[in-house]
Amino acid sequence: MNPWNLLGKTTTPSGDEMALMHRPGEHLILAGGKPLMSSRMHGSEEAMADMACRQARTLAAPVVLVGGLGMGFTLRATLDLLPVDATVVVAELVAGVVEWNQGPLGHLADHPLKDRRVQVEVTPVDHLLRATKARFDVVLLDVDNGPSAFTTVGNEWLYGDGGLAAIKRALRAGGMLAVWSAHEDRRFEQRMKYAGFWVSVERVRARLKKGGPHHVIFLGQLGAARGGDTGSTRR
């Protein structure tokens, strides 16, 4: 087994340490010494972008929010799906993660930050959502470990009633919310439904057809149900 090499360290605004590690064929981000994401498992992030942007890709000048930059895979998949007149806003909490994507991680997803459609905001995604009204056609949240916050306790607000209400205000009519999660969460599914989203839950593999652990994608659309009712479907 090849040893890991440290490529960089950074800290979150709350002072927690993050580290970027590398060995041949794999990059790894650690949060508090625990694996947060690996470059070998990004199929579920790409699947989330595909599911969420199917409608937006047909719109004129769609505006999409990507909450959480990670290693750039979600952003790359989003850009590949959207037209040339799209705008993709990336909200990333940790400035060091943006720097890593401009440097040693950039090649993994073909340097998505160089795309002219991208606007990077180094800010908590909840701050951006609170200040936004009816701007986005799609909100993709690839933040932390999903509804069960792993690295930043403050992320829990995003997945509560207040966060879902803010997301709903930030979306345009018919807009789509997509949330990546490492685990099932029936309570979060119900909160989405009660917030006014038509909900579907998709299960995908981390490496898609190549296997890996199962991840969950929560999809919620506004104005999708006939007569304004909301419901839920599961796969």
N, C-alpha and C positions, 0 to 999 in steps of 0.2 A: 504493500500500500504506500503510495507516494505521500510524503509529509505535507502538511498545510504550511503555506507561507503567508505572513501578514502583509497585506497591501496598504492598509490604512485604518485609522481609528477616527471616530467622531463621537459627539455627544448630542443627545436630544436636548431641547430647551429645558427639560426637567432635570438634566444632569445625568441621565442614564447613558451608559457607554454602548456604542455599536462598533463592530469591527468587520472589515472586509478581508476575507481569506481566499486563498487560491491554491489549487493544485492542478496538475495537468488534466484538462477536460472539465473542470468545475470551478465556479466561483460560489462563495457562501457568505451570507451576511449573518452575523451573530448579534443578538440583542441581549445584553446582560449575561453574556457567555453561552446563550442557548441559540440553536439554529432558528433563524427567522425565515430565510428563503434561500433556495439553491438554484443555480442556473440550469441544473439538470431537470428541474420540474417546473415547467411554465405553461404546459398545455391547457390547464384549467383557466389560467388568466386569458389566454388567447380565445378560448371557447366563450368566456364571459363577454369579451368585446364583440365577438361575432353575434351572440344572442341579443345583446343590448342595442347594437347599431344597425340591425336589419332595416328598421324603418327610417332611421336618421340618414342612412346612405342615399335614400331617394329624395331627400329634401334639398331645397336650395339654401346654401350657406348655413348648414347645421352648426350648432354650438354644443360642444360636449365637454363635460367636466370629468377629469380623471383624478380621483382622490387617492394619492399614494403613488409615487414614482417607482419604487422598488428597483428592479434591474432593467426597467424600460420595456418589458415584454408586453404588458397591457397597453401601454402607449403605442408601441409599434403596431400591434394588431389593430388598434383603433384607427390609426393613420392609414393603414393599408385598406381599410374598409370605406373610408369617407372620401367625398369628392374634394377637388382642389380648392374650392371656395369655403371649406369648413374651417372652423376655429376649435382648437382643442386646448382647454385650460388645464394645466397640471398644478394641483395643490400638493406640495410636499413640505412636511413639517421640518425635516432635517436638512439644513444647507449642505452638510457633508455628503448626503446621498445624491444631491444634484451634482456636486463636484465629482463624485465617483462615476456618475453616468456621463459626465463630460470627459472623463479620463479613462481609467482602466476597465470600466464596464461598458463603455460606449459601443464597442464593436459587437457585443453580444446580440443586440437588437438592431443593428445597423444604424446606430447613431440617431435615434428618433428626435433628440433635442435640437438637431440641426435643421429639422423641418420648419419651414416658414409659417406653417399653420399653428405651431405650438407657442403657447404663452405660459411661462413658468411663474408660479406664485409661491415663494418660500413662506408659507403660512399654514397654520392648522386649517384643514378643510372645513371644520365647523365655523371658523371665523368667516370664511368666504361665503358659505351657505347662508349664514345669518344676515349677511349684508346684500343678498341677491334676491331679486324677485323676477320670476317669469323670464329667465334668461336662457336656460339650458334645455336642449331637446333630450339629452341623455346625461345622467349622473352615474358614473361607475365608481364604486368604492372598493378599492383594494387596499384597505387600511388595516394594519395590525393583523390579527388572526381571525378577523371577522367579528360577529357580534359579541364574542367572548374576548375582550381586549387582553392582549398579551404583553405588549411593550409599554403602552401609555394608557393609564387609567382614564384619562380625560376622553379617550376615544369612545368610552361607553355611552356618552351623551348622544353620539351620532346614531346609535341603534335604539335609543329610547324614544318615547313619544315626542319629546321636544325636537330631537334630531330629525325624525321622520316628518314632522310638521314643517321644519325649515326646508327640507329637501323638496317637499311638495310645493312650497311657495316658490322655490328657485326653479322649478320645472315649468315649461310651457304646457299648454293644454295637450293632452295625449303623450306627454313625456314619459320617459322610461328610467327607472332606477334599477341598477344591477349591483348586487353585493356579493363579493367573494367571501367564502367562509371555509375554514378547515374542517368544520363539524356541522352536524345537523343542529337546528335550533327551532323547535316548534313554537316557542314563545315569541321569537322574533318574527316568524312567519305570521303569527296572529296579529302582532303589533302592526305589521305592514298592512294587513287586511283592514284592521280597524282604522288605520290612518287614511284609508280611501284608495288604496292601490288594489288593482286586480293582480293577484299573485300567482306565480308559478315557481316551482322549485325543481331545479335540474341538478343531477348528480353526474359528475364527470371525473375522469381519472387525471391525475397530475401530469401524466405523460400521454394522455389521450389513448390512442390505440396501442401504445407501448406499455401501458399499465401504470404502476405507481399507486399511491394511496388515493382514496376517493375524496374529492372536494365537493362543495355544495355551492351552487349559484342561485341566489334569490333574485327573482325578476319581478318588478312591480310596475305596472303601467297605469297612468291616469286616463280616465275617460274611456277605458277599454270595454267596460261592461255595459250592456244594453240597459237603458233606463237609469244609469248612474249607480246601479248596485255593484257591490264588490264581492269577490269570491276567491276561491283558491283551487289550484290544480297541482298535482304532484306527479313526479316521474322518478 
